Amino acid sequence: MTLRSRVLPAAVILFVSVTTLLAQEPVIAPANSYPANLSNVLVADLNRDNAPEIIGLESSSSAVGVLKNLGNGTYGNATYYPVNGHLNGIAIGDFNGDGRLDVAVAIGAFNAANGRVAVLRGNGDGTLQLPVYHNVAIPANSIAVGDFNNDNKPDIAIIGNNSDNSKNTVAILTNTGTSFTENSFPAATYYTANGFGPDGDFIDDLVAADFNGDGRIDLAYIDGCTQCDPSSEQLFVLSNTTSGWKPKRPAGGTGSESLEAADIDGDGISDFVIPFQGCHTPCVGVAVLYMNKNTAVGSSQNLDVFDEEDGPTPNQVVIGDFNNDGITDIAGYSPFGGTDRNFNQLPAGIMMWTGAGNRTFHKLKYYKQPNPPANFFSGYTAAGFLNKNGTRDLVVPKGMKTQVWMNSTNNPADPCPYPTIGGVHVCAPSAQVGSGMVQFLASARTNTQPLNRIELWIDGQKKLQVFADRLQVKLPLADGQHTAGFIEVGASGLSIKKKLTFTVGP
C-alpha cells in the first residue's frame, strides 16, 4: 500500500466522547523500584515480546541503561552501554529497517565546537551493540526522531547552540537506510534578533509531530534567553514544507519545563502540553495548546494544579488514556510536591488529569509517593503497557532508583479496549453496516510508546490520521463492499497493519 498525502474530507466527523459523570479514576499504585538512576526515560520493546523495556541515560557514567522486562512488568538488573561524551537526550527508532529497535543519543558539551549523535543498534533480544557516532554541526542539546521526508525511514533531528549562545542550529540527519546525511541550518530565535544582548538565545526541548495536519512531521522547540525571566521564553514551530523548514512563533509556551506533543482532541493535528515554572499568572502549572491548520494556537487552557503559586508541577508529562474510557488523559511526576487546595504540604507524587471530552479535563487527582526520597532527583516521567493487562503504566524516579507504578484500572465503559499483546484492535465497523455514516473505532499498542499515530485507509486511499493510540471517526460511504486498513505507526517508524472487509447497505 503506497502512502499518500493526508486527505481529510469535509464530511469526516471526528468525535470525542463527552461525559457528565465523574471520571473513572485510574487505579495506579507503586509496584517495584530498581537500582538504576536514569533520566530521559523511554519505554520500548527491544526484544519484540510485547513486554517493553525501560531505557534511559545514566549521565554520571555516560551510558545508556536498559532495564529488561521479564515478561510480566517486572525488571531485572540494569545493563549499561557506555557512550562517549556529555549525554543530553535519547530517542528510539528502527534506523536500519531490520525490525529491531535502535537507540539514538544526543551528545554535546557546553564549550564544544560541534556535537555528535550516537546510534546503538538493537540486536532484537533486549541488548544493544556498540555505539556508532555521527558528527553534527553543533553540540546537541536535544534530539527527536520522525520520518521527515515520508519515505518510511525514521530520521533524526537535533538542536543546539555554541558556548556563547550566539549560534543556534538545527541539524537533520536523513536516514539513507545504511547511514545518515546531515543538513544543518540556523535555528529561528527571538532574543538576539531583538537586541536583548550578545549572549542571547539558547534552544532546547525538541519534539517532532504534525502541528498543522498536512501529513508531514514538523519540529518544535523552546527558545530561552540568558538575560530573561523564564516567563519570557518563546515557542517555535518549524513547519516541514516541500520547500524547506518554515519557522513560526505561535503564542504560548513561556516558562516551559519541557514540551510534549499529542493529538489531544482527535482532530488529526498534534497539540502541545507544557509544564511551566515562571510567575506570569499563574506561576506554576500545565498548559494545553490546541493547534490548528495554520500552525497557530486555536485555543489554550491551564490545568488545575491546586495552588497557582505553590502547587505541585511536573517537570515532564506523558499523554494517553490511563482510565480506559476512550478519552486522552495527562499525567506527570512532581518531584518536589507542593501545596494542596487547603494549603497542606504534599510530598512528591504523580499528578493525573483525566479527560472529560471536548477539550476539557477533570480536576487534578494526586497520588502521593510513599516514602519519597530526600535527595535531589530528576523529574522524568515515562508511560507504557509494561505488562499484558491492557492498561498504561508509569515509570518515575525515586531517588537513585527507577520506580514502576502499575495500572490495574478495570473500566467496563471502555469503548475499544487496548490490545494486550500489541497491534491494532478494531472495534468497528462490523462485517455488515447500514447505509450512510459508518463508524470506525480502533485502539493500538505499539512497539515504541507512546504511539505516534493511527492511519485509516479506505479502499486503498488514506483518509485521515490521528496522533493518538485511539481512533474514533464517522465517514460517509456508498453502499457496497469496502476495505478498511488500520495502520499504527510507532515513534520508531515501525508499523503494524490490520485490514478488514465490510459491506455497507442492505
N, C-alpha and C positions, 0 to 999 in steps of 0.2 A: 504494500500500500504506500503510495507516494504521499509524503506530507506536503501540504499546500499552505498558502497564507490563510490566516484565520478569517472566517466569514461568519458574521453574526447577523442572521436575517432579522428584519424588523419585527417579524411575527414571533420570534423566540420569546418565551416568557421564562425568565429566571425567577425563582421564588425561594424565599427562606421562611421556615416555619415561624409562626408568631404564637406566643403563649401568654395567657393572662394569669396562669397559675404560678406558684412558687417553683423555682428551678429545682430540678433533681440535683442535690449537692453531690459532687464526686466523693466516693468513699476511697480516700487515699491515706496511707499510713506508712511510716518508715519501716523498712524491712531489714536490710543489711548495710553495713558500712565496710569499705575495703581500703586497705592501706595504700592509697595512691593519691598523691597531691597533684591533681590535674587541673588544667584550665582550658578554655576554648573547647569545651567538651562537645562531642557529636555522638550520635547513635547510628550505627551502620552494621549491616550483616556481612562480615568479611569471609564467612565460610559457607554461606548460602544454605543455612539450616533453619531459616525463619526465626532464629533466636539471636538478635543483633548484639554486637559487641559495643563497649563503651571505649571511645577513642579520644585522647586529649593530649595536651602539651605538658610535659614536665620541665618547666623552664629552668629550674635550678640546676638541672643536669643536662639541659639542652637535648631533649629526647622526645620522641613520640611514645606515649604509653598506651597500651592496649589491654583492656580487661576482657578476657574471653568468656562469653556466655556459655554456661554449662548445659544449656538447653531448656532451662526452666526459669530463667530470670535471676539466677544466682551466678556468681562470677568467681573465677579462680584468681590467682595472683597476677599482678600486672607484669607484662613483658615490655621492656623498654628498647627502643630503636634509636641510637644516637644520631643526631643531626647537627652538623657544624654551623655555629653562628647563633645570633640572637633571634629566638623564635617569636613571631608576632601574630600568627594566625594559622588556622588549619581548615582544610576543605576536603571533600570526598568526590571522587569521580572514577569512572572506568575509562581511563585515558588511552588504553591501547586496544580496546574493543574485544577483550577476551572473556567478557562476562564476569570478571573478578574486580572487586572494588579496589581502588588505589587511594593513597593519601597524598595530598599536596600541602606544603608548609611554606608560609611566608617568612623570609629571613631578612633582617635589616637592622644594623646598629645605628645609633643616633649620629655618629660622626663619620659614617662610611660614605664613600663616593658613589657606590651603587649597591645593589642587593641581589638576592638570589631567590629562586623557588626550588625547593627540594621535592621530588616526586618519589614516593616509596611504593613500588608495585606490590599488589596483593598476590599471594600465592593461592588464594581460594580456600585455604584451610585455617584462616584466622591469623596467619603470620604475614609479615611484610619483608620485602627484600631491602637491600642496602639502598640508601637514597641516591638518586641521580640529580645533579644540580643543573639549573638553567639560570644563566645570568639575566638580570633585568636592569633597567636604566636608573633605578632609584632604590634606596633602602625600602623594603616592602613593609609598610605599616599594617596592611590589611589585605585579605585575599577573598575571592569569591569564584565560584565555578558556575558556568552556564554555557549553553550552546548558542553562541552569539551570532553565528553565521548560518544557522539552520541546516547544518549538514549531518546532524545526528551524532556528532562527536563533541563531548564536553570540552570547552575551552577554559582558560584560567585568566582572571583579571587581578591585578594588584594595584594599589595606590601607595604613594609615599612622598616624602619631602626630604630635602637636604638639611644639613646641620643648622643653617641659619633660617630655615623655613622660607627662603626666598624662591625656591624652585619646588613646585608641587607637580607630580607627574602621575599619569595613568598609563599602565602597560597592559596590553592584551597579548596573551600567549595563545595563538591559534593552533589548535590541535591538528597535526597532519596525519595522525594515526600511529606514527612511529616516534615523533618528537614534536617540537613546538617552534613556531616562528613568532618573533616579537614585533609588535608595533606599539611604540610609545608616543605620547603627546602630552602637552601641558594640560594640567587639570584646571578647570574653571574655578576661580576663587573670588572672594569678595573683598577682603580687608586690605590687602596690599594695593589693589587697584583703586581703592577709595581713600588712600592716604592715611591708613591707620598706623604706619610705622614700618621701618625697614625689615623687622623680623616677622611681620605679618602673619601669614596663614600656615596652618598645618591641617592636613586632611586625614580622616580615619573612618572606621565603621562602614566598610564597603559591603553592599548587598546587591544581589542580582535578582531581578524579577521583571515582569512585564507591567510597567506603570501607566501604559496608555491603551492597552488592549489591542495592539496591532499585530500580535503574534510574534514579536521579536523581543528577546530578553535584553532589558536595559540595566543600567547600573545606577546606584545612588550612594552618596557618602555625605559626611558631615564636615563642614569647613569651620575650624576653630581659629582663634586668634590669641596669641600670647599676651596681648595687652588688653584683652576684652573680658568682661564677665561672661561666665558660661551661658547666661540667658541670651547673649547676643549671637550665638552660633547660628550658622546658616545651613539649610538643607539643599543639596544639589542633586538633580537627576540628570543623567546622561542618556538621552533617548537614542536608541540604536536604530538609525535610519539607513536606507540604501545608499545615502550619500555621506555617511560618516556619523560620528557621535556628536549630538547636539545638546549643549548644556541648557538647563533651565533651573531657576531657583524658585520652587513653589513655597508658599507660606507655610510656616510651622517648622518643627524640628529643633527649636532652640533649647539649650541646656541639656542636650541629649546625653544619656549614659551609653546608649547603643541604638542601632537600627535593626528592626526586624520587618520582614515583608511577607504578606499572605493575602489571599483574596477573602477578606472578612465577610463581605456581603454577597458573595457568589455572583458578581456581575461580569466576571471574566477579566477584571482589572485588579492587579495587586495593590494592596493598601499598605500603609505604614503603621507600625505600633512602636512607640518610642517612650521608654522610661526617661524621665528627666529630673535633673537636680539643678536648681538655679532660680532664684527668687524673682519670678515675674508673673505672679498672680495666676495660679497658685505657685508655691515654691517647689513643691515636690509632686510627683505623680506619674501617670502613664497617659499618653495622648494617642488617640487613634485618628489617623488622617485618611479619609476615603478619597481615592484618586479618581479622576475622570479621563475621558479620551483626549483631553487637551494637555495631559501631563500636569494637571493642576489639582489642587485640593478642592474637591467639591463641597465637603463638609468635614467637621472635626468634632471630637468630644474628648473630655478629660474623664478618666475612670476614677471612681471613688477610691481614696486611699486613707480613709478615716479622718486624718488631720492634715490640712493642706500646708501646714508649716512644719510639722514634726512627724507626720505619719510614715509608716514603712513604705519603702520604694525598692523595687528590684533593680539590679544593675543590668539585667537582661531578661527578656521574656521569651516564652515559647507559645505557639499558637496551634490549636487543634480542638477537637471535640473530646473533652475529658469526661463528660457525663453521659455520653452516648445517646443524645437526644436529636442529633442531626443538625445542631447549630454550633458554630465556631465559638470556642472559649479562649481565654487568655490566662496564662499563669506565669509566675516568676518567683524567684527566691530572694527574699530580703535578708541580706547578711547581717544587718545591724538592728533589725527590729524597728521600733518607733512607738508612737503614741496612738492608742485607740480612740474611739469616739468619746469615751469617758475620761480621757487623759491618763489612762493607765499605761504603764510601760509594757511593751511587748518584746519578747525575745526574737531571735532570728526565726524565720518561718517561711512557709510557702503561701503566696498570695494567689487567689483564684477568682476570676470574674467569669461567670458562666453567661453565655449569650442568651438574649431573650428574643432575638429576631428583629428585623427592620432596623439594623444598626443601633441596637440598644443592648445594655448589659445589666445583669442583676448586681446588687451590692456586693462588695468585697467579702469573700469568705477567707478567713485567715487560719492556717494550720500551723500551730506552734511546733517548732522543732524541739523534741525532748533533749534536755541536757546539751544546749547549744555550746559550741566551743568558745573559749575565752580569747584565743589567739586570733590574729588577723587572718583572713582568708578571702579568696576571690568570690564574686557573686554570680558565677556562671549558673546557667540552668540548661538542661537538655531534656528531651522527651522522646519516647518511642515505645513501641509494643515489645517490651522486654521479655514477656512470656507469651503464652499462646491462648490467652483468655479473651482476646479481642478488645482490651481496654488499654488506653495510653498511660504509661507510667512516667515517672520523673526521676531525674538524676540531678543532685545538688551537692555542694561541698559540705563537709563537716570537719572543720579544722584542716588537718593534714590528710584527711580521708575523703573518699568519694562515697556518697550515701545514695541508696536507691529507695524511692518511695513507690510502693506498689498500689495500683488502682484496681479495686475489686467491685466497682460500680455495676449493679445489675438494674438496667433500665428497660422495663417491658415496653416502653413507648418508643424505643429506638426504631426509626423508620427504615433503616437498612444497616444491620449490624456489620461491623468490620470483619473482614476475613480473619480467621485465626491462624492461617498458615501462609499468609502473603497472597498477593494477586488482587483480582478485581471481583467483587461480589455485586452482581447485577440483580436488583430487586424489581425493576420494571423497565420495559414492558413485558407482559406475558406473551405467550405464543399467538393469542388472538385478542385484539383490542377493537373497540368501537370506532366509528368514523369520527373525524375531527381532530382535536388536540390529543397528542399522545404523550404520556408522561414517561420520562427517563429518570431512573433513580439508581444510583450506584455508590458504593464506597470502595476504597482501595487501601491496601497496605503495601508499602514499597520496601525495596532493599536498603535504601538510604532515607532516613527520616529527619526532617519532615518531607513529605511528598512534595514534588514540585508542582505537578498539575495532572488533571484528568482531561483527556480529549474525547470528544464524541464525534464519530463519523457515521453518516447515513448514506447508504448506497454508494460508498466509495468516495464521498466528499466530506471534508472536515467542516462541521457545523459550528462548533464552539469549543472552547477550553476554559476551565476554571482552575485557578491556582489554589487548590484545596484538595483534601482527600475524600470529599463527598461531592457528588454531582446530583442536582435535582432541577429538572427543567421540563417544560412542555413545548412541543413542536407541532405545527400543523402538517399532516401528511396525507397524501391522496390514498384512496382505497387501493388495496393490493398488497403484494408481498414486498417486504423491505428487509434490508440487512443493516444492523447497528453494530458498530465497532467501538469498544471502550478501550482506551489506551491510557494506562497510568505511567507517568514518566517521573522517575525519581530525580533527586538533585544530582545524582551521579551520571545521568544520561541513559542509564539502563531503563528499559520499558517492559511492561507485561501487557499483553493484549487479550481481550475476550470478545468473541463475536457471537451474535445471536440473530436468528431469522424469525420474523413475526409478520402477521397479516393484519392489515387494517381494514375494517368494514365487515359487512355481514358475510 
